[in-house]
Amino acid sequence: MNTPICDFVREYEKKHTLRLHMPGHKGEELLGPEKYDITEIDGADVLYRANGIIAESQKNASVLFGSKKTLYSTEGSSLCIRAMLFLVKAYAVKNGRGAVIAAGRNAHKVFMTAAALLDIDVRWLKGNSREILSCEITAEYLDRYLQSADEKPAAVYITSPDYLGNLSDIKGLAEVCGRHSVLLIVDNAHGAYLNFLDENKHPLHLGAHMCCDSAHKTLPALTGGAYLHIGENAPVFFSENAENALSMFSSTSPSYLILQSLDKVNEYLADGYKQKLNEFVRSVLQLKKKLQENGYSLTGAEPLKICIRTKPYGYTGEELGNILKEKNAVCEFYDKDFCVLMLSVQNGKEGIAELEKILCSVPKKEEIKALPPEIPEGKSRISMKEALFSVSEYLPTQECEGKILASPCVSCPPAVPIAVCGDVITKELTECFKYYNIDTLCVVK
Ligand SMILES: Cc1ncc(COP(=O)(O)O)c(C=O)c1O
């Protein structure tokens, strides 16, 4: 597969042109990659008004992912989420429907802030899960919800895979959404690679109308590289307006290093990735089996994540994360209950062998019985938008009981808000924040 963006930049670099344009480094090395870092000069195309090398590269990505249209983001899935919500709202308004989205409660905080900024009415779906990071929405659950909803949402928004490696039944959910004439939008930030499994598990393939993938999370792309995919089944309005939607929230100076990275990833994906991935996944499966035989308790069916529920093995997630760090291995995320390891083909079989050695050298101890607190049902006092735009202050969590949460107050990872902006902070909520080491909250003044 060709790499038009990389080719253009390499040609440009070879000519040692007098650079009378941004960026100010003029291609001179300070960090290292400056010579390949250009801006939207003649011939370099314009992201979100693309009809040259960027359009050609995006078309390559679209063919690889089987989408109707794929657009690049150099600002992660975060940008794509804002654009997806804008498209859903604009389409709902155009069709005389309310801007209502029913969303799994484990949505990333960008979903919450984007919905607030766009004045979208969010109906939270709590699902069947006890954990804040998961939210099992089954097809039956969604069907029941849509049958009884006072106002039918314009779209259902699902986060799959979630941080704990759980995959939703996208096919079943898409079928239910289809029956109720509701769009299905998926945050697939963690699942770009799912498209290349022997059994394709990518949300677009399973019937979602639109999704975002962070290429940088599971593919060998630079941080910030992501895709907005629009499915063949999506309204034409989405593909006609997606570039405009992305440009509304994005920088006017896209990173050409990231664009080249996404361009190069196309070539990588087209050149035997599927086989490499599926072989690697088989090795990860074997490792998971060995870890379970060793007494580890694992959650989630996502092939490239190893999510350890650590307390049954006698450690908190933090303790296991720190043990790994001492052994020069850094995990993606830990809290008191979980330690999440993210793998990619780039770890190789050697990486798997090293990980097995490290984890199997950790002695099993007596189970820690304490369970995480159950996240209480939110009690909304004001809208998310009112809360976000309110005059606010930061206070120690223990002083916040009775106050209203102004902003999500969670960092990344995992960036899943424990409470919704606008909710009153109850005693139980305070306990949850404390459990997750959030000792300062932003509350309405
Ligand atoms: C589920 C989920 N969605 C969206 C995002 C945002 O993705 P990005 O970092 O590519 O902007 C993240 C980031 O961690 C995430 O975990």
The ligand as a MOL file (V3000), in Angstrom:
LIG
                    3D

  0  0  0     0  0            999 V3000
M  V30 BEGIN CTAB
M  V30 COUNTS 16 16 0 0 0
M  V30 BEGIN ATOM
M  V30 1 C -12.2760 4.6380 26.3780 0
M  V30 2 C -11.5110 5.8410 25.9180 0
M  V30 3 N -12.0780 6.6750 25.0380 0
M  V30 4 C -11.4370 7.7560 24.5860 0
M  V30 5 C -10.1710 8.0640 25.0090 0
M  V30 6 C -9.4810 9.2710 24.4670 0
M  V30 7 O -8.5680 8.8360 23.5080 0
M  V30 8 P -7.3130 9.6850 23.0470 0
M  V30 9 O -6.2970 9.5750 24.1360 0
M  V30 10 O -6.8690 9.0060 21.7920 0
M  V30 11 O -7.7570 11.0740 22.8300 0
M  V30 12 C -9.5310 7.2310 25.9420 0
M  V30 13 C -8.1870 7.5520 26.4280 0
M  V30 14 O -7.6030 6.8970 27.2270 0
M  V30 15 C -10.2270 6.0790 26.4100 0
M  V30 16 O -9.6750 5.2550 27.2940 0
M  V30 END ATOM
M  V30 BEGIN BOND
M  V30 1 1 1 2
M  V30 2 1 2 3
M  V30 3 2 2 15
M  V30 4 2 3 4
M  V30 5 1 4 5
M  V30 6 1 5 6
M  V30 7 2 5 12
M  V30 8 1 6 7
M  V30 9 1 7 8
M  V30 10 2 8 9
M  V30 11 1 8 10
M  V30 12 1 8 11
M  V30 13 1 12 13
M  V30 14 1 12 15
M  V30 15 2 13 14
M  V30 16 1 15 16
M  V30 END BOND
M  V30 END CTAB
M  END
